[in-house]
């Protein structure tokens, strides 16, 4: 039996939506849904919520997650990166509980609509693979990046990918290389990727490809209302 740890990072301060991680969705705080899906997976055997908010910690414990520490303010800024948050969590568990996971499942609380079947499928996929650092969920983007642009120093457009010479941005979509967008459904990371390689992904990243219509991430009030509208009839 592998030690499979789910980590749900949920800081208290949110700029896009006030108290986003505990905002009510169908009568439950947003973080509840990530805790619930982790609990329903029989492959995940430990669930940690990392937060700087005592209120979020209380709610996380109420719904069955562990929240054994208060994350520092230094790791809870707008500019704070996931790596520091996860390294702190793993170090705390090693020092205080002598616990070292084989795999870490990253579940963001802003993604309330997940399928336990897909989560289990991803974990089983990760358990079968050997030579990798991270499994990252991806999907095809709605807009191909070959048709995207940057501004140069003179405020003229320049292609994000390719060059003016090839004019790939004028090519039919079918002729362009297939690209993938990293969504927030889940990531599965090996312990040594974080602890020894100092990275959340490493360089050997295996895609776990999902259909684009399974991606429902909450980033602002509009996406929150959209998800509420789409799923209100099918909540049960």
Buried (B, 14 or more C-beta within 10 A) or exposed (E): EEBBBBBBBBBBBBEEBEBBBBBEBEEBBBBBBBBBBBBBBEBBBBBBBBBBBEEBBEBBBEBEBBBBBBBEEEBBEEEBEBBBBBBBBBEBBBEEEEBEBBBBBBBBBBBBBBEBEBBBEBBEEBBEEEEBBBBBBBBEBEEBBBBEEEEEEEEEEEBEBBEEEEEBBEBEEEEBEEEBEBBBBBBBBBBEBBBEBEBBBBEEBBEBEBEEEBBBBBEEEEBBEEBBEEBEEEEE
